[in-house]
Amino acid sequence: MSKLPLVEGIIKYLRENNSMLCMPGHKSGRGFKNTDVGKELYENFIKADITEVDGVDNLHHPEGIIKEAENMLRDFYGSKKSYFLVNGSTSGNLAMIFSCLREGEKVIVERNCHRSIFNGIIMRKLKPVYIKNKIYNKFNAPLSIDEDYLIDLFDNNLDAKAVIITYPNYYGVCCNLKFIVKEAHKRGIKVLVDSAHGAHFGAHNELPQHAVNLGGDFVVMSSHKTLPSLTQTAYLHIGQDIDTEKVDFYVSAFLSTSPSYMLMCSMDYARYYLQEKGTSEYKKLIDLCNYYREKINLIEGFHIISREDLQNNIDVTRYILNVKDGLSGYKLYEYLKSKKIQPEMCDGNNVILIFSTFNTEEEFELLYKSLLDCKLEAIKLRNFHIIESGIADMKIMPFEAVEKEYRLIHYSKAQGELCRDSIVPYPPGIPIILPGEIINKNTIKAIEYYLREKCTVLGINKDGEIKIID
C-alpha cells in the first residue's frame, strides 16, 4: 500500500496523459512560462504561499496591492467593481444570488444550470421557475436554451426579480445574451450570468463578447478554466446599476478567511496575460482550431460542430466532437485517453475538448492523427437518444423539500409521490425531476429509459430506489 496515495496517484496520472485538452487553462504550467513575469511567478509559487502580513494587503478589506489588482481587473472587463474569488465560481454564484435576491423571491433559472446555482436557490429559500432546455436532435445534446419559451416565462412571471443564465454552457454554446438582457431589463428583471467558461471571451473579435459587455448585472467567470490561472480561481463582476455594498458583504462571507496569495497572484497574472498578449495569442489559437476543424471534419464518422450547424454563437476554441449515430462518445473518450489525450468530458454522442493559447500545434496534430487511426468498429454502440420528460409540477419549494423526512421507494412505484432529491441522468445532465416536484408517468418512463441505456443517474441507488417525502 502506498504511503502517499494522492501524491503518487497524481504523478502517475501526469505521466500517462501528455496532451491536456481540458481544464485548467494554463495546461500543466505552460501558461506561466511565456512571459518574464510569468516565469518569475511560476518559480516562486510555493514561496508566495503567505498570509496577511504587513505590506501584502487583505482580500477581505483591500486597500493596497489587492485593491489595485482588482481595480485593474474591473477596468479591463468594464465592470463597476470586480472581485477575486479564491473559492471558485461556486462562491461567486452564491454571492450573486444572495446579493441580488431576498429570501422568498421568485427567480427564473435554467433547468440544467450548475449545481451551485441550485444550492444557492435552496439556501436563499427562493421560488424557482425553470427554463426549458433546447435539445438538438441532430447532435443529441442540450446545446442551448429555448429562448422563445424564456420570453413567455418573463411575461408570465413579471414578479420574478432575476433570471440566471449560463453563458456559455459546458459545450461552449452561447445563447443570445444581449437580447435576453434587453428583454429582462425591460421588465425590471436583473440578469445573473454564470459565465464560468467565458473568462477569455472578448480577447479577439472572432470570440463571443464577454457577459459584462453584454449587460449582465452580475457575472461570474472561472479564470482557471481557460486562462493561465490556478484551479479554484474565479472573478465576480458587478454591473453599473448595482449597489456594491451588499455584494461586499456576501463575497466576504462566502470566501475563506485565509485566502491563498498563490491563487490571487495567478488571477492577477491571467488578467495581465489577456491584456498584454490576448489578442495576438488568441488569433493564433483560433487559426489552429479552424484549420484542424476542417481537417477532422473530412474524417469519416466525426464532425466538429460549428456556428453554422447551430445558428448560435459558439466558442471556436472549444471542440464539440460529434460522432455519427451508431458510434459512442464514451468509447471515443476512452480511445483518446489510450492515445494520451485527456478530453474534458463526453456524453453519448459528443466529446468536449477545451483548448487554450498554451496548447501546441503538435497536440492538435496528435488529436487529428488519433482520429484518423481510429477504427470505427471499435467505438460502435447502439443508438442512444436524449428524451424529454417535461417539467413536473412543483408542490413545495426546493428549500422546503430538502428539510423534509423521507423514505426510499422503487422508482417504478413512485407515481404521484413527492420527490426529495434531484434525479439527473448523465447524459444529458438535465434533471428529470427536482426536489419538491411531483413524480408522474413521464418521470418514471424517463428514469426507466436512462437506466436501460446504462446512463449514470444521480439520485437513484443501486436497488433502483429514490427518496420520496413522507
C-alpha positions as CSV (number, residue, x, y, z in Angstrom):
1,M,0.0,0.0,0.0
2,S,1.3,3.5,-0.9
3,K,2.3,5.8,1.9
4,L,1.4,8.8,-0.4
5,P,-1.7,7.7,-2.4
6,L,-2.7,11.1,-3.6
7,V,0.8,12.4,-4.4
8,E,1.7,9.2,-6.2
9,G,-1.6,9.0,-8.0
10,I,-1.3,12.5,-9.4
11,I,2.3,11.8,-10.5
12,K,1.1,8.6,-12.2
13,Y,-1.7,10.4,-14.0
14,L,0.6,13.2,-15.3
15,R,3.0,10.6,-16.7
16,E,0.1,8.8,-18.6
17,N,-1.7,11.9,-20.0
18,N,0.6,14.0,-22.1
19,S,-1.9,16.2,-24.0
20,M,-4.3,18.1,-21.8
21,L,-7.3,19.2,-23.9
22,C,-9.2,20.0,-20.8
23,M,-9.1,22.4,-17.9
24,P,-7.2,24.2,-16.4
25,G,-6.2,26.8,-19.0
26,H,-2.6,27.0,-18.0
27,K,-2.0,23.5,-19.4
28,S,0.3,21.9,-16.8
29,G,2.0,25.2,-16.1
30,R,2.9,26.2,-19.6
31,G,0.8,29.4,-19.3
32,F,3.2,30.8,-16.8
33,K,6.3,30.3,-18.8
34,N,5.8,32.5,-21.8
35,T,6.4,35.9,-20.2
36,D,9.2,37.0,-17.9
37,V,6.8,37.9,-15.1
38,G,5.0,34.6,-15.5
39,K,8.3,32.6,-15.2
40,E,9.2,34.5,-12.1
41,L,5.7,33.8,-10.6
42,Y,6.0,30.1,-11.6
43,E,9.3,29.8,-9.8
44,N,8.0,31.4,-6.7
45,F,4.5,30.0,-6.3
46,I,5.4,28.0,-3.1
47,K,7.2,31.0,-1.6
48,A,4.1,33.1,-2.4
49,D,2.0,30.9,0.0
50,I,1.9,33.6,2.7
51,T,-0.7,35.1,4.9
52,E,-1.9,38.6,5.5
53,V,1.3,40.1,6.8
54,D,2.2,43.8,6.6
55,G,2.6,45.1,3.1
56,V,0.6,42.4,1.2
57,D,-2.9,43.7,1.8
58,N,-6.1,41.8,2.9
59,L,-8.6,40.3,0.4
60,H,-11.5,40.9,2.9
61,H,-10.5,44.6,3.3
62,P,-8.3,45.5,0.3
63,E,-6.6,48.9,0.5
64,G,-3.3,48.3,-1.2
65,I,-1.9,45.9,-3.8
66,I,-5.1,43.6,-3.9
67,K,-7.3,46.6,-4.3
68,E,-5.1,47.9,-7.1
69,A,-5.2,44.5,-8.8
70,E,-9.0,44.2,-8.5
71,N,-9.3,47.7,-9.9
72,M,-7.2,46.8,-13.0
73,L,-9.5,43.7,-13.4
74,R,-12.5,46.0,-13.2
75,D,-11.1,48.4,-15.8
76,F,-10.2,45.5,-18.2
77,Y,-13.6,44.0,-18.2
78,G,-15.5,47.3,-17.9
79,S,-17.5,46.4,-14.7
80,K,-18.5,48.7,-11.9
81,K,-16.5,46.6,-9.5
82,S,-14.7,43.2,-9.8
83,Y,-13.6,40.7,-7.1
84,F,-11.0,37.9,-6.9
85,L,-12.7,34.7,-5.8
86,V,-10.4,32.1,-4.1
87,N,-13.3,29.7,-3.6
88,G,-14.0,29.3,-7.3
89,S,-17.1,30.2,-9.3
90,T,-19.2,28.4,-6.7
91,S,-18.6,31.2,-4.2
92,G,-19.4,33.8,-6.9
93,N,-22.7,32.1,-7.8
94,L,-23.7,32.0,-4.2
95,A,-22.6,35.6,-3.6
96,M,-24.5,37.0,-6.6
97,I,-27.7,35.1,-5.6
98,F,-27.6,36.3,-2.0
99,S,-26.7,39.9,-3.1
100,C,-29.5,40.2,-5.7
101,L,-32.4,38.2,-4.2
102,R,-34.1,38.3,-0.9
103,E,-35.5,35.3,0.8
104,G,-38.7,34.0,-0.7
105,E,-38.4,35.9,-4.0
106,K,-39.0,34.4,-7.4
107,V,-36.1,33.6,-9.8
108,I,-36.2,32.3,-13.4
109,V,-33.4,29.7,-13.9
110,E,-32.2,27.2,-16.5
111,R,-33.1,23.6,-15.8
112,N,-29.5,22.3,-16.3
113,C,-27.6,25.1,-14.5
114,H,-24.6,24.3,-12.3
115,R,-25.4,22.7,-9.0
116,S,-24.0,25.6,-7.1
117,I,-26.9,27.7,-8.5
118,F,-29.5,25.1,-7.3
119,N,-27.7,25.1,-3.9
120,G,-27.9,28.9,-3.8
121,I,-31.6,28.8,-4.6
122,I,-32.2,26.3,-1.8
123,M,-30.0,28.2,0.7
124,R,-31.7,31.6,-0.1
125,K,-35.1,29.9,0.0
126,L,-36.1,31.2,-3.4
127,K,-39.0,30.2,-5.6
128,P,-37.6,28.9,-8.9
129,V,-39.3,28.9,-12.3
130,Y,-37.4,26.7,-14.8
131,I,-36.4,27.5,-18.4
132,K,-36.8,24.6,-20.8
133,N,-33.7,23.3,-22.5
134,K,-33.5,23.1,-26.2
135,I,-32.4,19.6,-27.4
136,Y,-30.6,19.4,-30.8
137,N,-31.7,16.0,-32.0
138,K,-29.2,16.1,-34.9
139,F,-26.3,16.2,-32.4
140,N,-28.2,14.5,-29.5
141,A,-27.2,17.2,-27.0
142,P,-28.8,20.0,-25.0
143,L,-26.9,22.8,-26.7
144,S,-28.9,25.9,-25.8
145,I,-32.0,27.2,-24.0
146,D,-35.4,27.7,-25.6
147,E,-35.4,31.5,-25.8
148,D,-39.0,31.8,-27.0
149,Y,-40.1,29.8,-24.0
150,L,-37.9,32.1,-21.8
151,I,-39.7,35.3,-23.1
152,D,-43.0,33.6,-22.3
153,L,-41.7,32.9,-18.8
154,F,-40.8,36.6,-18.4
155,D,-44.3,37.7,-19.4
156,N,-46.0,35.1,-17.2
157,N,-43.7,35.8,-14.2
158,L,-43.4,39.6,-14.0
159,D,-42.9,39.3,-10.2
160,A,-39.6,37.5,-10.8
161,K,-36.7,39.6,-9.5
162,A,-33.9,37.9,-11.5
163,V,-33.1,35.4,-14.2
164,I,-30.0,33.2,-14.1
165,I,-28.4,32.4,-17.4
166,T,-25.4,30.1,-18.3
167,Y,-23.2,31.8,-20.9
168,P,-21.6,29.8,-22.5
169,N,-22.7,26.4,-21.4
170,Y,-20.3,23.4,-21.0
171,Y,-20.4,22.8,-24.7
172,G,-19.2,26.4,-25.4
173,V,-22.6,27.3,-27.0
174,C,-23.9,30.9,-26.3
175,C,-27.5,32.0,-26.0
176,N,-28.4,35.5,-27.4
177,L,-27.4,37.1,-24.1
178,K,-27.7,40.7,-25.4
179,F,-31.3,40.0,-26.4
180,I,-32.1,38.3,-23.1
181,V,-30.6,41.2,-21.1
182,K,-32.7,43.7,-23.1
183,E,-35.9,41.8,-22.6
184,A,-35.3,41.1,-18.9
185,H,-34.4,44.8,-18.1
186,K,-37.5,45.9,-19.9
187,R,-39.5,44.0,-17.3
188,G,-37.3,45.1,-14.3
189,I,-35.7,41.7,-14.0
190,K,-32.0,41.5,-13.1
191,V,-29.7,39.2,-15.1
192,L,-27.3,37.0,-13.3
193,V,-24.8,35.2,-15.5
194,D,-22.8,32.1,-14.7
195,S,-20.1,32.7,-17.3
196,A,-17.6,30.2,-15.7
197,H,-16.4,29.1,-19.2
198,G,-16.3,32.6,-20.7
199,A,-13.4,34.4,-19.0
200,H,-11.5,34.6,-22.3
201,F,-14.4,36.0,-24.3
202,G,-13.7,39.3,-26.0
203,A,-10.0,38.6,-26.2
204,H,-10.4,38.5,-30.0
205,N,-13.2,39.6,-32.3
206,E,-13.8,36.0,-33.5
207,L,-14.7,35.0,-30.0
208,P,-18.1,35.9,-28.4
209,Q,-18.4,39.1,-26.4
210,H,-18.0,38.6,-22.7
211,A,-21.1,38.8,-20.5
212,V,-20.1,42.1,-18.8
213,N,-20.0,43.8,-22.1
214,L,-23.5,42.4,-23.0
215,G,-25.1,44.0,-19.9
216,G,-25.1,41.3,-17.2
217,D,-25.8,42.7,-13.8
218,F,-23.7,40.0,-12.1
219,V,-21.2,37.9,-14.0
220,V,-19.1,35.1,-12.6
221,M,-16.1,33.8,-14.5
222,S,-13.8,30.9,-13.7
223,S,-10.3,32.3,-14.7
224,H,-8.8,28.8,-14.3
225,K,-11.0,27.2,-16.9
226,T,-9.4,28.9,-20.0
227,L,-6.8,31.4,-18.7
228,P,-3.3,30.9,-17.1
229,S,-4.7,30.8,-13.5
230,L,-4.7,28.1,-10.8
231,T,-7.6,25.8,-10.3
232,Q,-10.2,27.2,-7.8
233,T,-9.8,30.8,-9.1
234,A,-12.6,33.0,-10.4
235,Y,-13.8,36.6,-10.9
236,L,-17.1,38.2,-10.0
237,H,-18.0,41.3,-12.0
238,I,-20.8,43.8,-11.0
239,G,-22.8,45.8,-13.4
240,Q,-23.1,49.6,-13.4
241,D,-26.6,49.8,-11.8
242,I,-25.9,47.5,-8.8
243,D,-25.2,48.8,-5.3
244,T,-22.0,47.0,-4.3
245,E,-22.3,47.4,-0.5
246,K,-24.3,44.3,-0.1
247,V,-22.1,42.4,-2.6
248,D,-19.0,43.3,-0.5
249,F,-20.6,41.5,2.5
250,Y,-21.7,38.4,0.7
251,V,-18.4,38.0,-1.2
252,S,-16.5,38.2,2.0
253,A,-19.0,35.8,3.7
254,F,-18.5,33.1,1.0
255,L,-14.7,33.3,0.8
256,S,-12.1,31.7,3.1
257,T,-10.7,33.9,5.8
258,S,-7.3,32.5,4.8
259,P,-7.2,33.4,1.1
260,S,-4.3,31.9,-0.9
261,Y,-1.9,34.5,-2.3
262,M,-0.8,31.9,-4.8
263,L,-4.4,31.9,-6.2
264,M,-4.7,35.7,-6.1
265,C,-1.4,36.1,-7.9
266,S,-2.5,33.7,-10.6
267,M,-5.7,35.7,-11.1
268,D,-3.8,38.9,-11.4
269,Y,-1.5,37.3,-13.9
270,A,-4.4,35.9,-16.0
271,R,-5.8,39.4,-16.4
272,Y,-2.3,40.7,-17.3
273,Y,-1.8,38.0,-19.9
274,L,-5.1,38.7,-21.6
275,Q,-4.4,42.4,-21.6
276,E,-0.9,42.2,-22.9
277,K,-1.0,39.2,-25.2
278,G,-4.6,38.1,-25.5
279,T,-5.5,39.4,-29.0
280,S,-2.4,38.1,-30.8
281,E,-2.3,34.7,-29.0
282,Y,-6.0,34.0,-29.4
283,K,-5.7,34.8,-33.1
284,K,-3.1,32.0,-33.4
285,L,-5.2,29.6,-31.4
286,I,-8.4,30.4,-33.4
287,D,-6.5,29.8,-36.7
288,L,-5.2,26.4,-35.4
289,C,-8.7,25.4,-34.2
290,N,-10.3,26.4,-37.6
291,Y,-7.6,24.6,-39.6
292,Y,-7.8,21.3,-37.7
293,R,-11.6,21.5,-37.5
294,E,-11.7,21.4,-41.3
295,K,-9.2,18.5,-41.4
296,I,-11.1,16.5,-38.8
297,N,-14.4,17.1,-40.5
298,L,-13.1,15.2,-43.5
299,I,-12.6,12.0,-41.4
300,E,-15.5,9.6,-41.7
301,G,-17.6,9.3,-38.5
302,F,-16.5,12.6,-36.9
303,H,-17.8,16.2,-37.1
304,I,-16.8,19.2,-35.0
305,I,-20.0,21.3,-34.5
306,S,-19.8,24.9,-35.8
307,R,-21.8,28.1,-35.5
308,E,-23.3,27.3,-38.9
309,D,-24.6,24.0,-37.6
310,L,-26.4,25.5,-34.6
311,Q,-27.3,29.0,-35.8
312,N,-25.9,30.0,-32.4
313,N,-22.7,31.8,-31.4
314,I,-20.1,29.4,-30.1
315,D,-16.7,29.4,-28.6
316,V,-14.5,28.5,-31.5
317,T,-11.6,27.5,-29.1
318,R,-13.6,24.5,-27.9
319,Y,-14.4,21.4,-29.9
320,I,-17.7,19.6,-29.7
321,L,-16.6,16.5,-31.4
322,N,-19.7,14.7,-32.5
323,V,-19.8,11.1,-33.6
324,K,-22.4,9.8,-36.1
325,D,-25.3,7.6,-35.0
326,G,-24.2,4.1,-34.0
327,L,-20.9,5.4,-32.5
328,S,-20.2,6.1,-28.9
329,G,-18.9,9.3,-27.4
330,Y,-18.0,7.3,-24.3
331,K,-15.9,4.8,-26.3
332,L,-14.2,7.6,-28.2
333,Y,-13.3,9.3,-24.9
334,E,-11.6,6.2,-23.7
335,Y,-9.9,5.7,-27.0
336,L,-8.4,9.2,-26.9
337,K,-7.2,8.6,-23.3
338,S,-5.4,5.5,-24.6
339,K,-3.6,7.8,-27.0
340,K,-2.5,10.0,-24.0
341,I,-5.1,12.7,-24.9
342,Q,-7.2,13.9,-21.9
343,P,-10.6,15.4,-23.1
344,E,-12.7,17.5,-20.8
345,M,-15.9,15.4,-20.8
346,C,-18.2,13.3,-23.0
347,D,-21.8,12.4,-23.5
348,G,-23.4,9.7,-25.6
349,N,-22.6,11.3,-28.9
350,N,-20.1,14.1,-28.2
351,V,-16.6,14.5,-26.7
352,I,-15.7,18.0,-25.5
353,L,-12.1,19.3,-25.8
354,I,-11.1,22.7,-24.3
355,F,-8.1,24.4,-25.9
356,S,-6.2,27.5,-24.6
357,T,-3.4,29.5,-26.1
358,F,-0.9,27.2,-24.4
359,N,-1.9,24.1,-26.4
360,T,0.7,23.3,-29.2
361,E,0.2,22.5,-32.8
362,E,1.8,19.1,-32.0
363,E,-1.2,18.4,-29.8
364,F,-3.7,19.3,-32.5
365,E,-1.8,17.0,-34.9
366,L,-1.8,14.2,-32.3
367,L,-5.6,14.6,-32.0
368,Y,-6.0,14.6,-35.8
369,K,-3.8,11.5,-36.3
370,S,-5.5,9.7,-33.4
371,L,-8.9,10.2,-35.0
372,L,-7.6,9.3,-38.4
373,D,-6.3,6.0,-37.0
374,C,-9.5,5.3,-35.0
375,K,-11.3,2.1,-36.1
376,L,-15.0,3.0,-36.1
377,E,-15.8,-0.7,-35.4
378,A,-14.0,-0.2,-32.0
379,I,-16.3,2.6,-30.9
380,K,-19.6,1.3,-32.1
381,L,-22.6,1.2,-29.8
382,R,-26.3,1.0,-30.3
383,N,-28.1,4.3,-30.8
384,F,-28.9,6.4,-27.7
385,H,-31.1,9.5,-27.9
386,I,-31.9,12.1,-25.3
387,I,-35.6,12.1,-24.4
388,E,-37.5,14.9,-22.8
389,S,-39.8,14.2,-19.8
390,G,-41.1,17.8,-19.5
391,I,-41.1,19.8,-16.3
392,A,-43.0,18.2,-13.5
393,D,-45.5,20.1,-11.3
394,M,-43.9,21.7,-8.2
395,K,-45.9,21.1,-5.0
396,I,-43.4,22.6,-2.4
397,M,-40.3,24.7,-2.8
398,P,-36.9,23.0,-3.1
399,F,-35.7,24.6,0.2
400,E,-38.7,23.0,1.9
401,A,-38.2,19.6,0.3
402,V,-34.6,19.2,1.4
403,E,-35.6,19.6,5.0
404,K,-38.4,17.0,5.0
405,E,-38.2,13.4,6.3
406,Y,-38.0,10.9,3.5
407,R,-38.4,7.2,2.8
408,L,-37.0,5.0,0.0
409,I,-39.2,3.5,-2.7
410,H,-38.5,1.9,-6.0
411,Y,-38.9,4.5,-8.8
412,S,-41.4,2.4,-10.7
413,K,-43.9,2.7,-7.7
414,A,-43.4,6.4,-7.1
415,Q,-46.1,7.9,-9.3
416,G,-47.9,10.7,-7.5
417,E,-45.2,10.9,-4.8
418,L,-43.2,14.0,-3.9
419,C,-39.5,13.9,-4.9
420,R,-36.9,14.6,-2.2
421,D,-33.7,14.8,-4.3
422,S,-32.8,15.7,-7.8
423,I,-32.8,12.8,-10.3
424,V,-30.3,13.6,-13.0
425,P,-29.1,11.4,-15.9
426,Y,-25.7,11.9,-17.4
427,P,-26.0,12.5,-20.3
428,P,-27.7,14.9,-20.8
429,G,-27.3,16.4,-17.3
430,I,-30.8,17.9,-17.3
431,P,-32.7,17.0,-14.1
432,I,-35.7,14.7,-14.8
433,I,-37.2,15.9,-11.6
434,L,-36.1,18.3,-8.8
435,P,-36.8,18.5,-5.1
436,G,-40.4,19.3,-4.3
437,E,-41.8,18.2,-7.7
438,I,-44.5,15.5,-8.2
439,I,-43.4,12.3,-9.9
440,N,-45.6,11.5,-12.9
441,K,-45.7,8.8,-15.6
442,N,-43.3,10.7,-17.8
443,T,-40.8,10.9,-14.9
444,I,-40.9,7.2,-14.5
445,K,-40.6,6.5,-18.2
446,A,-37.6,8.8,-18.5
447,I,-35.9,7.1,-15.5
448,E,-36.6,3.7,-16.9
449,Y,-35.1,4.7,-20.3
450,Y,-31.9,6.2,-19.0
451,L,-31.3,3.2,-16.7
452,R,-31.9,0.8,-19.5
453,E,-29.4,2.8,-21.6
454,K,-26.9,2.4,-18.8
455,C,-26.5,6.2,-18.2
456,T,-25.3,7.3,-14.8
457,V,-28.4,8.5,-13.0
458,L,-27.8,10.6,-9.8
459,G,-30.4,10.3,-7.1
460,I,-31.1,6.6,-7.6
461,N,-29.4,3.9,-5.5
462,K,-28.2,0.5,-6.8
463,D,-31.5,-1.1,-6.0
464,G,-33.4,1.4,-8.1
465,E,-34.8,3.3,-5.1
466,I,-35.3,7.0,-4.8
467,K,-36.1,9.4,-1.9
468,I,-39.7,10.5,-1.6
469,I,-41.1,12.8,1.1
470,D,-43.3,11.2,3.7
